[in-house]
């Protein structure tokens, strides 16, 4: 089974804010493109999570990796990764 990613409730709220901001600033095409790219990065991280920096002093198993102007925080899970939050 291929590793997958799941967005937590907080991460889904973060994505909503990112979409809202992008829609107001750069319109619909850019919002779709940005979120598609962010989701592609999350999928890639589920398969190669070792490339992300580990932050064990904050939370056991917490990792972080950049995507354009945001940081993706996630934790390894049996299915792949749980995406915890996105910050700019």
N, C-alpha and C positions, 0 to 999 in steps of 0.2 A: 504494500500500500504506500502510495506517495505521501510524503509529509504535507500537511495542509496548515493553513493559518485560520485563526478565529479572532474576531474583534470583540473585545470586552465592551460592556455598556459604555464605559468612559471613553474608550477609543471610538466607538460609534458616534458619541456626542462630539468628540474632537473632529471627526470627519465631517459632520454636519456643519460645524463652525468654519472649517476650511472651505467647504463648498460654498457656503453663504458669502464668505469674504471674497472668494475667487469670482463668484458670479457678479458681485457688486463692482469689483475692480477690473476684471478682464473678460467678462461675459461667459456665456454657456460653453462654447467650444473649449476654452482654456480650462474651465472647471472640470469638464469630462476628461480632458487629456491629463490633467494633474492627478485626479483621483484614480484614473486607470493606471497611471505610472506608479502611484503609491501602492495600489493593490498588487501590481506586478512585482514591486520590490518586496512586499510582504510575502508573496508566494515564493520568491527566490530565497528569502531569508529562511523560510521554513525548510528549505532543502539544504542550505549551506549556512546554518546559524553560527558556525564557528568563526565566520568573518566579522561578526559583530563584537564590539567591545563588551566585556563582562564587568558588571558592577556589583560584586558580592557584598560590598560594605553597605549598600543601600537596601538590597533585598536578594536573598539567595536565588541564583539563577537568572537575575535580571540582566538583560543585554540591551544594547542601543546601537543603532546604525542610522546614518543620515539618508534622507531623501530630499533633494533640492534644498528648500529652506526649512525643512522640518526634521525632527529626530523621531525615529520610531523606537519605542520601548516595548520589549516583549520578554516573555519567559518561555523556556522550552517546556513542551508538554508531550505526552505519549503520542498524540496525533501529529505533532509538528511544533507549532508555536501558538501561544496566546498573545495577541497584540494588546498591550495594556493601554498605551496612550501615544499621542502624537503631539509634539510641541514645536513651536517655532523659535 
